[in-house]
């Protein structure tokens, strides 16, 4: 419920996923986009002179009770 957030984070681990299911909202800021993608885009520019788009949506992405199971399944594949 809006206004009743008890805990926020930017990393989704199993304990956070469980908390989302217990009505605690977690914020996943998608560190892939914040670190790896920025490095890849700069490297591509330096190596090949390719420019990046004007806008890249890098989050935040909100994980809610409606999406937590799908997100947790995807995250578990990369941990």
C-alpha positions, 0 to 999 in steps of 0.5 A: 500500500502506498505510504506504508513502505517499510524497506527499500533497496536496489538489489533483489535477493531471495530475502527481498523477494520474500519481503515483497510478497509480505507487502514490503516494496523493493526497488530494483535499480537494475545495476546492469544498466548502471554499470555494465551497460555504461562501460559497454557504450563508452567502449563502443564509442572509443573503439568504433566511434558509434554514438549512443542514443539520446535516452536509455531507460535505466530504471528504476524498475519497481518490483511489486507483488505482481512482478516479484516471482518473474523477476526473482526467477530471472535474477536466480539464473544470474546469481 
